[in-house]
Amino acid sequence: MGIRYLKKSVTLQGRISAEEAEELQQWLKSQPRAAVNVGKCEHMHAAVLQVLLALRPRVTGMPADPWLQAALAPQASS
């Protein structure tokens, strides 16, 4: 499924690969107030997680994976 970009938010669905990290980073830098919905994310490569942790966008939703929940929880605003 991948990443779906909207005007003011982005949704991560399914499995997100390392190849998608750079595009996500550039989009988030151009949209500093954007929200990132990770509720339907099954797995994200560590590079994508690093982008989220470095840029600290507003994160909505929580993935089913407990480890990923813990990694994103400090910045979550479900």
C-alpha positions as CSV (number, residue, x, y, z in Angstrom):
1,M,0.0,0.0,0.0
2,G,2.7,2.5,1.0
3,I,2.3,6.2,1.6
4,R,-0.6,8.3,0.6
5,Y,0.0,12.1,0.5
6,L,-2.8,14.5,1.0
7,K,-2.8,18.3,1.3
8,K,-2.1,18.5,5.0
9,S,-1.5,14.9,6.1
10,V,0.1,11.7,5.1
11,T,-1.1,8.2,5.7
12,L,1.3,5.2,6.1
13,Q,-0.5,2.0,5.2
14,G,0.8,-1.6,5.1
15,R,4.6,-2.1,4.9
16,I,6.7,1.1,4.4
17,S,10.1,0.4,2.9
18,A,13.4,2.2,3.2
19,E,13.1,3.6,-0.4
20,E,10.1,5.7,0.8
21,A,12.0,7.4,3.6
22,E,13.7,10.2,1.6
23,E,10.4,11.2,-0.2
24,L,8.6,11.3,3.2
25,Q,11.4,13.4,4.7
26,Q,11.2,15.9,1.8
27,W,7.4,16.1,2.0
28,L,7.4,16.6,5.8
29,K,10.0,19.3,5.5
30,S,7.8,21.1,2.9
31,Q,4.7,20.7,5.1
32,P,5.9,21.5,8.7
33,R,2.4,21.4,10.2
34,A,1.4,18.1,8.5
35,A,0.0,15.1,10.5
36,V,1.2,11.6,9.9
37,N,-1.4,8.8,10.4
38,V,0.2,5.5,11.2
39,G,-3.0,3.6,12.3
40,K,-2.9,1.3,9.3
41,C,0.9,0.8,9.2
42,E,1.9,-2.8,9.7
43,H,5.6,-2.3,9.4
44,M,8.0,0.6,8.7
45,H,11.6,0.3,7.9
46,A,14.0,1.9,10.5
47,A,14.8,4.7,8.0
48,V,11.2,5.8,8.0
49,L,11.0,5.6,11.8
50,Q,14.2,7.8,11.9
51,V,12.5,10.4,9.7
52,L,9.5,10.5,12.0
53,L,11.6,10.7,15.1
54,A,13.9,13.4,13.7
55,L,11.3,15.7,12.2
56,R,8.6,15.1,15.0
57,P,5.5,15.6,12.9
58,R,2.1,15.3,14.7
59,V,1.4,11.5,14.7
60,T,-2.2,10.3,14.7
61,G,-3.5,6.8,15.1
62,M,-1.4,3.9,16.5
63,P,-0.2,0.9,14.6
64,A,-1.1,-2.6,15.9
65,D,2.6,-3.6,16.4
66,P,3.4,-3.1,20.1
67,W,7.0,-2.2,19.4
68,L,6.1,0.4,16.9
69,Q,3.5,1.8,19.3
70,A,6.2,2.2,22.0
71,A,8.6,3.8,19.6
72,L,6.0,6.4,18.4
73,A,4.1,6.9,21.7
74,P,6.1,9.8,23.1
75,Q,5.1,11.9,20.1
76,A,1.6,10.5,19.5
77,S,-1.5,12.6,19.7
78,S,-4.1,10.0,18.6
